[in-house]
């Protein structure tokens, strides 16, 4: 048990790979959790250009890095580079957590469960509802599979409609709930939201340094909607501000961030994550970024 910030040859290393990673609050969140439990661990951000992704994954093995989070744009691309993929991540087709067990690299997905735990915290009912999903990347895949498994129908909107259609096809193979794909434009957003209960933004639109952007204006949202934005920096995006003004219930991206991080923490350490410590530190760091 290490209660000091000293780093030694015995310190276990975890981190996050992505491009970019400058915005991440995961290091502050995880390092606060390690400290709270007296664990001799450290968590570091690693910016990895696309041409170096394979080398970075091999470096995890060579350097005995215990665990990595995987963020944009590698949640799908990292899969063929790993030794094993757990069944949920294999079904989803996206990995956001890697665990290194004696040089065997296993991919997991904690985004899906983290998303559902965030909804549960806010008492959002899913079964029998229709959800509109903006985007079809790695995070969208986790959100879509989680919602479908929980009994929701899906309307997936993406600028590249073919990619959304492929995601619908993958979902329909594993779940019997309805799902459809549409090109992402205002007309289709309007049509989709008229029959939807839940709206989820899984794109990076609205994320700092461009927090004034949104794919959906408040005039399309009403009190009948629950609006979820997985962007967590800023905590209250323009989408969420306009949704709240329109009378909709809102869920910010911080809750999903904390829960997916807590689930990853438990896979790396074998210990129960200190959720409130992680939430408090993530929020403190985000507030510091905004100043």
N, C-alpha and C positions, 0 to 999 in steps of 0.2 A: 504493500500500500504506500503510495507516494502522495504526501499532502503538500509538497512544495512544487513550484513550477520548473524545477531542475530537470533537464533532459539528459539522459545517460544512454549508454549502449543497451540498456534493458528496456528503454521506453518503446512501447508499441505504437506504430504509426498507422494512422488512418487518414483519409482525405477525400477530395472531390476532384474529378476530372471533367473538363468541359472547355468550351471556347465561345464566349468569354466566361471567366469566373470572378472577375473583379467585383461584381455586384453581390456575391454570395454572402449570406450571414451564417452559413452552416459552420464555419470554423468557430465563431464565437459561441454558437449554440452548443456544439458538441464539446468544446473544451471546458465550458462551464459545467456540463454534465459530468465529464471525467473528474473535474476538480471536486464537485459535490459528493461523488462517491469515493474519492481518494484513489482513483485508478491512475496507474502510470502509463497513460496514453496521451497522444497528441494528434490533432487533426489539422491538416494543411490543405490549402487550395493549390491545384496544379493546372495551369492553363496549357492545354494540349492542342496544337494545330492539327488539322485533319490528317496531314501526311505523317504525323507521328503517333497516331492512335494505337496502331498495332505494337509499336515499340514501347509505348507507355504501359500497355497491358502486360507485356512481357517484363517490363521493369518492375511492376508490382510483384511478380513472382520472384525475380532476381533479388529485389531489395527486401523481401519478406514483409511487404506492407500488408497489414492485417485486413484492412477493408477500404473500399472506395465507394463513394457515391458517384453516379454517372448522371450528368446533366446535359443540357442542349449543347451540341446536336447529336449526341452519341448513344442515346438510349436504345436505338434499334441497331445501329452500326456495330456496337460492341459485341453483340450476341455471337457471331461466328468466331470470335477471338477467345471465347471462354471454354473451359473444359466441361462444365455441366451447367444446365439451366433448370431451375426447379419448375414443376408443372405449371403453377399459376403464371410465372413469367413467360414460359414457353407458349401458353395459350394466348396471353396478351400480346406477345411479340415485342416486348420492350423490357429492358433491364435498367434499374436505377440504383442497384446495390450489388456490389461484388464482395464475396467473402473468400479470403485466402486461407485454406486449411491445408497446411503442410504442402504448399506449392500447387494444390488443386484449386483452381479458380471457379467458383460457383456463382452464377447470376441469379438474382432475386428481383422481385418487384414489390416494393412497399408503397408505391404511389397509389395503387388501387385501394388497398385497405386503409391507407392514411386518408384518402379522400372520403371514404365512407365513414370513418370515425369522425371526421370533421363535420359531415352532415348530421351524424347522430348527435353530436354535441349541441347542434342548433335545432334539434328535433325536426329535421326535414324528412318527411315521408316520401318514399320513392316508389314503392310497389303500386302498379297501376297508373303511374304518372307518365307523362311524355316529357322528355328532356331534349333540348336543343343544345348541341355541342358545336362550338366554334373551333375549327382546327382538326387535324388528323395525324399529328406527330406522335412521339413516344408518350407524352403525358396524356394526350387525347385517347390513345389506345387503352391506357390504364383506366381512365375515367369511364370510357364507354363500356369496357368489359365489366367493371364494377357495377355500374348502373343497370346494365342488362341482366347480370346475375341476380341483382336485387329486385328484378321484376319491372323495370322501366322500359318504355318504348323510346326509341332514339331517332332524332333527325340530325344528321351530321352535315355541317356546312363547311366547305373548304374551298379556297381559291382554285386549287387543282382538284376538280371534281372527281377525276379518275382515282386519285389517292383515297378520297373519302369513300368511293364505291368499293375499293378493295377492302377497306376497314369494315364496311358493312358486310361484305362477303365473309370475312373472317369471323365476325360476331355471329352471323347466322349459322355458322357451322357448329357453334358451341352453345347457343341459346335460342330458344324458340320465340323470344319476344320480338316484336316488329322493329325494324331499323331501316332507314332510308338515307340516301345521300343527295345533296343538292349543292349547286355552285353557290359560293358565298357572295351574295350581293344584297342590297337593301330590300329588293322585292321579295327574295326568298326568305330573308330574315323576317319580314313582315308576315308572310304566309305561315312560316313555321311557328312564330310566337303566338299566333291567334289560336293554335290548338295545343300549345305547350304550357306546362306548369313550372318547369325548371330551365334556366339558361346557364350554361357553363362556358366561360371563356378559357380555353386551354392554350391560346396563342400568347405570344409575348407582347402583343399590342397593349399599350398602356403602361408598360414597364419603364421605370427610370432608365435612361435619361429623357424619355419622351412620355411623361405621365399624362399629358393632355390629350392623348389619342384614345379613341374607342371605336370598336366595330359596330356597336349598337347604341343608338341615341335613345335618350330617356322617353321620347314620345312613342316608342314602340313597346314600352314596358308598363305594366300595371300592377295593382295590388294583388292580383291573382298569381303573380310570378315569385319564384325564389331565384335570385341571381347569385351565381358563384363565380368568382374570378380567382384563378390559381396564381395569378401574378401577386407577389407579396411585397414588392418594392415599387411604388408606395403601398402601404397597408390598405389604404382606401383609394382605389383607382377611380378614374373618371367614370368608368362604367358603374361602379358601386355607388358613387355619389349620385349619379343621375337615377339609378334604380331606386335608391332610398327616397329621393325626392318624389319619385313617381308612386311611392307607397309600397314597393316590393320589399320582401325580406331579403337580406343579403348575408353572404358568407365570404369572408376574405381569404386570401391565399396563405396567410400566416398559419391558420389552423392545420391545413393540409401539410405545410412545410414541417411543422413541429411533429405531427403524428408520423409522417413517413420517416423523419429523422429518428424519432424514438424507436420505431420498429427496426431500423438499421442498427442503431446503437445496441439494441438487445441481441441482434445476430452477431455483432462483433465481440461483445463483451460477455454475453451470457447472463447479464444482470438487468433487472427491471429499470427502465429509463426514468429519470426524474423529470417528468413531463413539465411541471410548472417551472422548474429551473430553466429548462430549455425554452419554454414560451417567453418567460420574463427576459432572458438574455437576448433572444431573437428580436423582441420588440424594442429593447433598449438599444440594440445595435442599429436597427432600422431608424429609430428616432434620431440617433446620432448622425446617420447618413443624410437625413433630411435637413439638418441644421447647416 
